[in-house]
């Protein structure tokens, strides 16, 4: 697995609740959901070359704390 970078993110409580519900629907942790959404945004912005590179990296699903 690729090295992972940790960072602090301050987020509005209402947005957190939305992300939490969405993550539960997709059987992901909130962290996994945010990472998934960021990867989608990067793929959309960078195009197909980045999309091929990121497809090989799996986002954990179903992990709960």
TIRO-2110 file (N, C-alpha, C; in Angstrom, 1 decimal):
// TIRO-2110
0.8, -1.2, 0.0, N, 1, A
0.0, 0.0, 0.0, CA, 1, A
0.9, 1.2, 0.0, C, 1, A
0.4, 2.3, -0.6, N, 2, A
1.2, 3.5, -0.7, CA, 2, A
1.2, 4.2, 0.7, C, 2, A
2.3, 5.0, 0.9, N, 3, A
2.4, 5.7, 2.1, CA, 3, A
1.2, 6.7, 2.3, C, 3, A
0.7, 6.8, 3.5, N, 4, A
-0.5, 7.7, 3.7, CA, 4, A
-0.1, 8.9, 4.5, C, 4, A
-0.6, 10.0, 4.2, N, 5, A
-0.3, 11.3, 4.9, CA, 5, A
-1.5, 11.7, 5.8, C, 5, A
-1.3, 12.0, 7.0, N, 6, A
-2.3, 12.4, 7.9, CA, 6, A
-2.4, 14.0, 8.0, C, 6, A
-3.6, 14.5, 8.1, N, 7, A
-3.7, 16.0, 8.3, CA, 7, A
-5.0, 16.2, 9.0, C, 7, A
-5.1, 17.4, 9.7, N, 8, A
-6.3, 17.8, 10.4, CA, 8, A
-7.2, 18.6, 9.5, C, 8, A
-8.5, 18.3, 9.5, N, 9, A
-9.5, 19.0, 8.7, CA, 9, A
-10.6, 19.5, 9.6, C, 9, A
-10.8, 20.8, 9.6, N, 10, A
-12.0, 21.4, 10.3, CA, 10, A
-13.1, 21.4, 9.3, C, 10, A
-14.3, 21.0, 9.7, N, 11, A
-15.4, 20.9, 8.8, CA, 11, A
-16.7, 21.2, 9.5, C, 11, A
-17.6, 21.9, 8.8, N, 12, A
-18.9, 22.3, 9.3, CA, 12, A
-19.7, 21.0, 9.8, C, 12, A
-20.4, 21.1, 10.9, N, 13, A
-21.1, 20.0, 11.5, CA, 13, A
-22.1, 19.4, 10.5, C, 13, A
-22.8, 20.3, 9.8, N, 14, A
-23.9, 19.8, 8.9, CA, 14, A
-23.2, 19.1, 7.7, C, 14, A
-22.1, 19.6, 7.2, N, 15, A
-21.4, 18.9, 6.1, CA, 15, A
-20.9, 17.5, 6.6, C, 15, A
-20.4, 17.5, 7.9, N, 16, A
-19.9, 16.2, 8.5, CA, 16, A
-21.1, 15.2, 8.5, C, 16, A
-22.2, 15.6, 8.9, N, 17, A
-23.4, 14.7, 9.0, CA, 17, A
-23.8, 14.2, 7.7, C, 17, A
-23.7, 15.0, 6.6, N, 18, A
-24.0, 14.6, 5.3, CA, 18, A
-23.0, 13.5, 4.8, C, 18, A
-21.7, 13.8, 5.1, N, 19, A
-20.7, 12.9, 4.7, CA, 19, A
-20.8, 11.6, 5.5, C, 19, A
-21.1, 11.7, 6.7, N, 20, A
-21.3, 10.5, 7.5, CA, 20, A
-22.4, 9.6, 7.0, C, 20, A
-23.5, 10.2, 6.7, N, 21, A
-24.6, 9.4, 6.1, CA, 21, A
-24.3, 8.8, 4.8, C, 21, A
-23.6, 9.5, 3.9, N, 22, A
-23.2, 9.1, 2.6, CA, 22, A
-22.2, 7.9, 2.8, C, 22, A
-21.3, 8.1, 3.7, N, 23, A
-20.3, 7.0, 3.9, CA, 23, A
-21.0, 5.7, 4.4, C, 23, A
-21.9, 5.8, 5.3, N, 24, A
-22.6, 4.7, 5.8, CA, 24, A
-23.4, 4.0, 4.6, C, 24, A
-24.0, 4.8, 3.8, N, 25, A
-24.7, 4.2, 2.6, CA, 25, A
-23.7, 3.4, 1.7, C, 25, A
-22.5, 3.9, 1.6, N, 26, A
-21.5, 3.2, 0.7, CA, 26, A
-20.6, 2.3, 1.5, C, 26, A
-20.9, 2.0, 2.8, N, 27, A
-20.1, 1.1, 3.6, CA, 27, A
-18.7, 1.5, 3.8, C, 27, A
-18.5, 2.8, 4.0, N, 28, A
-17.1, 3.3, 4.2, CA, 28, A
-17.1, 4.1, 5.5, C, 28, A
-15.9, 4.3, 6.0, N, 29, A
-15.7, 5.3, 7.1, CA, 29, A
-15.8, 6.7, 6.4, C, 29, A
-16.0, 7.7, 7.3, N, 30, A
-16.0, 9.0, 6.8, CA, 30, A
-14.7, 9.4, 6.1, C, 30, A
-13.6, 9.0, 6.7, N, 31, A
-12.3, 9.2, 6.1, CA, 31, A
-12.2, 8.5, 4.7, C, 31, A
-12.6, 7.3, 4.6, N, 32, A
-12.6, 6.6, 3.3, CA, 32, A
-13.5, 7.3, 2.3, C, 32, A
-14.6, 7.8, 2.8, N, 33, A
-15.5, 8.5, 1.8, CA, 33, A
-14.9, 9.8, 1.3, C, 33, A
-14.3, 10.6, 2.2, N, 34, A
-13.6, 11.8, 1.8, CA, 34, A
-12.5, 11.5, 0.9, C, 34, A
-11.7, 10.5, 1.1, N, 35, A
-10.6, 10.1, 0.2, CA, 35, A
-11.2, 9.7, -1.1, C, 35, A
-12.3, 8.9, -1.1, N, 36, A
-12.9, 8.5, -2.4, CA, 36, A
-13.4, 9.7, -3.2, C, 36, A
-14.0, 10.7, -2.5, N, 37, A
-14.5, 11.9, -3.2, CA, 37, A
-13.3, 12.7, -3.8, C, 37, A
-12.3, 12.8, -3.0, N, 38, A
-11.1, 13.6, -3.5, CA, 38, A
-10.5, 12.9, -4.7, C, 38, A
-10.4, 11.6, -4.7, N, 39, A
-9.8, 10.9, -5.8, CA, 39, A
-10.7, 11.1, -7.1, C, 39, A
-12.0, 11.1, -6.9, N, 40, A
-12.9, 11.4, -8.0, CA, 40, A
-12.7, 12.8, -8.6, C, 40, A
-12.5, 13.7, -7.7, N, 41, A
-12.3, 15.1, -8.1, CA, 41, A
-11.0, 15.2, -8.9, C, 41, A
-9.9, 14.6, -8.4, N, 42, A
-8.6, 14.6, -9.0, CA, 42, A
-8.7, 13.9, -10.4, C, 42, A
-9.4, 12.8, -10.5, N, 43, A
-9.6, 12.1, -11.8, CA, 43, A
-10.3, 13.1, -12.8, C, 43, A
-11.3, 13.7, -12.3, N, 44, A
-12.1, 14.6, -13.2, CA, 44, A
-11.2, 15.8, -13.7, C, 44, A
-10.4, 16.3, -12.8, N, 45, A
-9.6, 17.5, -13.1, CA, 45, A
-8.4, 17.1, -14.0, C, 45, A
-7.8, 16.0, -13.7, N, 46, A
-6.6, 15.6, -14.4, CA, 46, A
-6.8, 14.8, -15.7, C, 46, A
-8.0, 14.2, -15.8, N, 47, A
-8.3, 13.4, -17.0, CA, 47, A
-7.9, 12.0, -16.9, C, 47, A
-7.8, 11.3, -18.0, N, 48, A
-7.7, 9.9, -18.1, CA, 48, A
-6.4, 9.3, -17.6, C, 48, A
-5.3, 10.1, -17.8, N, 49, A
-4.0, 9.6, -17.4, CA, 49, A
-4.0, 9.3, -15.9, C, 49, A
-4.4, 10.3, -15.1, N, 50, A
-4.5, 10.2, -13.6, CA, 50, A
-5.5, 9.1, -13.2, C, 50, A
-6.6, 9.1, -14.0, N, 51, A
-7.6, 8.1, -13.7, CA, 51, A
-7.0, 6.7, -13.7, C, 51, A
-6.2, 6.4, -14.7, N, 52, A
-5.6, 5.0, -14.8, CA, 52, A
-4.6, 4.8, -13.6, C, 52, A
-3.9, 5.8, -13.2, N, 53, A
-3.0, 5.7, -12.1, CA, 53, A
-3.7, 5.4, -10.8, C, 53, A
-4.8, 6.1, -10.6, N, 54, A
-5.5, 6.0, -9.3, CA, 54, A
-6.4, 4.8, -9.2, C, 54, A
-6.7, 4.2, -10.4, N, 55, A
-7.6, 3.0, -10.3, CA, 55, A
-6.9, 1.8, -9.6, C, 55, A
-5.5, 1.8, -9.6, N, 56, A
-4.8, 0.8, -9.0, CA, 56, A
-4.8, 0.9, -7.4, C, 56, A
-5.2, 2.1, -6.9, N, 57, A
-5.2, 2.3, -5.5, CA, 57, A
-6.6, 2.0, -4.9, C, 57, A
-6.7, 1.1, -4.0, N, 58, A
-8.0, 0.7, -3.4, CA, 58, A
-8.3, 1.6, -2.2, C, 58, A
-9.5, 2.1, -2.1, N, 59, A
-10.0, 2.7, -0.9, CA, 59, A
-10.7, 1.7, 0.0, C, 59, A
-10.3, 1.6, 1.2, N, 60, A
-10.9, 0.6, 2.1, CA, 60, A
-12.3, 0.8, 2.2, C, 60, A
-13.1, -0.3, 2.2, N, 61, A
-14.5, -0.2, 2.4, CA, 61, A
-14.9, -1.1, 3.6, C, 61, A
-15.9, -0.6, 4.3, N, 62, A
-16.5, -1.4, 5.4, CA, 62, A
-15.7, -1.4, 6.7, C, 62, A
-14.7, -0.5, 6.8, N, 63, A
-13.9, -0.5, 8.0, CA, 63, A
-14.6, 0.5, 8.9, C, 63, A
-14.8, 0.1, 10.2, N, 64, A
-15.4, 1.0, 11.1, CA, 64, A
-14.6, 1.1, 12.4, C, 64, A
-14.6, 2.2, 13.0, N, 65, A
-13.9, 2.4, 14.3, CA, 65, A
-14.8, 2.4, 15.4, C, 65, A
END
